[in-house]
Amino acid sequence: MQSIKAQTLFLIGIAGALLMVTTMEFQRKAERNGLTTVQDSIPKLDSITGLKIAPGFDMVRAQCTACHSSRLILQYRATREGWKERIRWMQQKQNLWDLGENEPIILDYLAKNYGPEKKEVRREPLQPIEWYKLNSK
């Protein structure tokens, strides 16, 4: 019975140490990005639309979600040019109004917060292998 308690305490200690190390790593990453706390590095989301609350959010919410769900924004990832093409398509095919001086604000927000996702690769792909024949006796 006592060995089970000792094992449990040991596992709790290990879990606590891992949590502390993970928190410290998040803190270092936040500081490298100019943020003061881990909470600053977590984007705040609007509870209604699910969009990131950042500069330009109010404009995007007012202009874009007036006609369609924010889910269309959340599922589409594009560069600034890709978002601009999407806006032009909506203006030509869906009767979207001219965004005027609001367009750069909207494009900045969309490109920064909903740009292409960066895929992290663990290693370089393997190069073609030149095989050779084994001499069997």
N, C-alpha and C positions, 0 to 999 in steps of 0.2 A: 504494500500500500504506500509506503514511504517513497519507494522508487518512482511510482507514478506521479506523486506530488513533485518530486525533484525534476522529473522529466517535463512536467507541465510548466514549472517555473523556468526551467531552462528554455523551453520553446517560447514562452512569453518574453523572456529577455532577448532572445534572438529576433523576434518579431519587432520589439521596440527598437533595437539597434538598426534593423533594416529600415524602419520608418524614419528614424532620425537621419540616416545616411541619404535616403531618398529626398527628404525635405531639404537637407543641406544642398543637394545637387540642384533641385529646383530653384533654390535661393540664388545659387551661383549663376545659373542661366538667366534668371530675372535680372540680376545685377549687371551681367554682360550686355543685356539689351536695354540698359538704362532705366530699369524699373526698380522700385524700392522694396517691394514685397512680392511674395509668391502670388498673392491675390491680385496684384496689379497685372501679372502676366496671363491671367485667365480672362478671356474676353467676356464681357458682360453681354447677355442676350436679352432682347426685348421679350417679355413674357407673352405677348400677343402674337407677334410675327415670327419670332425665333431668329431675327436678324441681329447681327452684332451691333452693339451700341458704340458708335465711333463717329468722328466728324463726317457729316453728310448723311447720317442715318435718317434724320427727320425729313430731309428732302427725298430720299429714296422711298421712305414709307408713304409720304404724301403723293409723289408722282407715280410710283410703280404699283403700289398695292391698291390704288384707286380702281384699277382695271383687273388685276389678277392677283392670285394668291402669292404670298411671299415664298411659298414652296418652290415656285418656278425659279426664283433667284437662288434659293438654297441648293438646288440640285444642279444648276448650271455653273460651270467654272470656265472662265475665259480671261484672256489678256484684256487690256484696255481697248485694243483694236477690235477684239472679238465682241466685247460688250457694245462698242459703238456700232458694229455691223448688226447686232441684234436689235439695237434701238432703231436703226435705219429700216430694218425689215418690218418692225412694228409700225413705224410711221407710214411705210408704203402699203402694207397689207392689212394692218389692224386699226388704222386711223388714229394712231398715237399723235398727239399734238406736238408742236415744236417746243422743245424744252428750253430753248433760248440760253440765257446765261446760267441756268441751272444744270445744263448738260455736263460741263466740266466737273462740277461738284459731284454729280451722280456717277460719272465715269471714274473719278478718283476713288470714291467709296467702293464701288463694285470691283475695280481692279485690285485694290489693296486687300479687301476683305473676302472676295470671292474669285480670286485669280486662280490660275492652274495650280493644282496641288503638287508639291514637290515629293517625288517618290525617293525614298532613301534606299540605295542599293547596298547590300552588305559587302559585295566584292565585285571586281571586274568579271565579266563573263569569261568562261574558259575559251582559250584560243584553240583552233583546230589542232588535233593531235596527230603527229606523224607516227604511224604504227610501223613496227618492224616485225619480221618473222623470227620466231624462236627456232633455234636449231634443236630438234629433238633427236635423241639417239636411240 
